[in-house]
Amino acid sequence: MLYLEFLFLLLMLYVGSRYGGIGLGVVSGIGLVIEVFIFRMPVGKAPIEVMLIILAVVTCASVLEAAGGLKFMLQVAEKVLRSNPKRVTLLGPIVTYLMTFMLGTGHSVYSIMPIIGDVALKNKIRPERPMAAASVASQLAITSSPLSAAVVFYLAQITKLPGFEHISLLHIVGVTVPATFAGTIALALYSMRRGKELEDDPEYQRRLQNPVWRERILNTTSTTLNDALPPAAKQSVYLFLLSLVVIVIIAMLPQIRTVIPAGVAEIDLPKIKPISMSIIIQMMMLCFGGIILLATKTNPQIVPNGVVFKSGMVAAIAIFGIAWMSDTYFQHAMPEFKAAITDMVKSAPWTFALALFAVSVVINSQAATAVMMLPVGIGLGIPAPILVGLMPATYAYFFIPNYPSDIATVNFDVTGTTKIGKYYFNHSFMVPGLIGVVVACLVGVGVAEVIIR
């Protein structure tokens, strides 16, 4: 019966993935109701903490966008790309990686991708090379960001393990940053020579013969450099970066986040635990969102209209349904599930990466994959360094090309070199994605063995 219930779980995830976004969350709600009232499973835990982190980070980033800060960041990135056009295949993925690292979301790719494509086209570089790599890098970087819900959830779970209570946010990103950046460099280097040269590409030549496409290709210019910025755009970016610095400092100094209530006896002081970093991030993101709003005199009514806000709210709803449905099943099935695969995982702990990868393919979210699978890994007794080192494997939704950033990238490439192939899986993001994740996991496990102790 457990196997049939697991197949039902996969079916609901698959059906939801066909609709994406909010559809994935509400279809999972159907699955949750069936699990509880038809299969009679005890209700699992809703991912409240993860959702609150997403809401807080998205709120602050949305205020930044409304204040013009995101456009300022895009202009800086565009200047870097246009000043080094021949290196766009290497710089494009690095730019999208850094933007995701700072913002905690990969949805900034929608704004920078047309610029990357334009730089490549103007320099006769096959646009697929930098564009596909940049799209993958923007999502791979999520597990490196200190604002990422996946990172904070990992931190909260790992510090519950005996002997790892001292692990901090810096320990986690100390593993994921070098791991995912190494993966980004590896996929960018691969991409520099992939595919035919632009002038030899049959799809590009076919489009040049079509008057409509030829007009678009020859006269398309995407740039943000001529856009006027609000007076406080630069100030909003500095304030946002300051919030990251404050979060890192508080993470480094637990005494700052240790609040001693009045009347506590001195003998009880060692029992008082610091405020968790998940709460700290929620507090600081809301706080600095307010500071940016007041300092830049941004109209709060335009905040919900931005790309970051809309994408972030959709992600929160998707995770709400997915994680709640999944937790309900795995809490119900854990005793038998654990017995069935414990031997395999103990003999080869790296196989847990395959489980993370497979789940991420279906549910399109690192945070949701972490919420769903990390407790399973902990329950199976997988060592903490392995769990942290394999975190990049929570990104696998490039495998099926239905994620919004990948679809948008295909549409932004007017030359047609970035594409979904005839056989669906032979698409532009497959090989860069596999290279990035595999390299990141290998580097991550090696670094984690040194740092996570």
Order of alpha helices (4+ residues) and beta strands (2+ residues): alpha-alpha-alpha-alpha-alpha-alpha-alpha-alpha-alpha-alpha-alpha-alpha-alpha-alpha-alpha-alpha-alpha-alpha-alpha
